[in-house]
């Protein structure tokens, strides 16, 4: 029996102390909250990147690592947050994710594919590994 089922079974037992009920109820609420929050990817963003997403200039966001679960991405800069629906996810090496036909949607100020890759190299020290491109719904 897992922890939640154990708690449910003991909460309704007549000999269970009342002060324990409050603590277990709080644990259940926090546990549920963590599950809900973890379903929405939160991405910290620099000022420049946040402005691009807000203005609709950046429609593809590339992040290091495997694809996160969720259909809505939340971008945060300081206290400001933006929500954008994720249309599609693409995972692979950075050279597979950034292509000649989409680099301007990833880095709007880039004049070439190489310049876009260099921009991301400046953010991510390690260039090797798995990257995920999140295709965002335009604002």
Residue pairs with C-beta under 8 A, 6 or more apart in sequence:
1 9
4 28
4 31
7 24
7 27
7 28
10 16
10 24
11 21
11 24
11 25
38 69
39 69
39 70
40 70
40 72
40 73
40 74
41 68
41 69
41 70
41 72
41 73
41 74
41 86
41 134
42 74
42 76
43 61
43 63
43 73
43 74
43 75
43 76
44 75
44 76
44 77
45 53
45 75
45 76
45 77
46 77
47 77
49 58
49 61
49 75
49 77
50 75
50 77
50 80
50 82
52 58
52 108
53 61
53 75
53 82
53 84
53 136
53 139
54 82
54 139
55 139
56 138
56 139
57 108
58 105
58 106
58 107
58 108
58 136
59 105
59 135
59 136
59 138
60 102
60 105
60 106
60 133
60 134
60 135
60 136
61 73
61 75
61 106
61 133
61 134
61 136
62 94
62 97
62 98
62 106
62 120
62 131
62 132
62 133
62 134
63 131
63 132
63 134
64 124
64 126
64 129
64 130
64 131
64 132
65 129
65 130
65 131
65 132
66 91
66 130
66 132
67 89
67 91
67 132
67 134
68 132
70 86
71 85
71 86
72 83
72 84
72 85
72 86
73 83
73 84
73 85
73 86
73 134
73 136
74 81
74 82
74 83
75 81
75 82
75 83
75 84
76 82
84 136
84 137
84 139
85 136
85 137
86 134
86 135
86 136
86 137
87 135
87 136
87 137
88 134
88 135
89 132
89 133
89 134
89 135
90 96
90 97
90 132
90 133
90 135
91 97
91 130
91 131
91 132
91 133
92 130
92 131
93 128
93 129
93 130
93 131
94 117
94 120
94 127
94 131
95 117
97 131
97 132
97 133
98 106
98 113
98 116
98 117
98 120
98 133
99 113
100 113
102 133
103 110
103 112
103 113
103 116
103 117
104 110
104 116
106 116
106 120
106 133
107 115
107 116
107 119
107 120
110 116
110 119
121 127
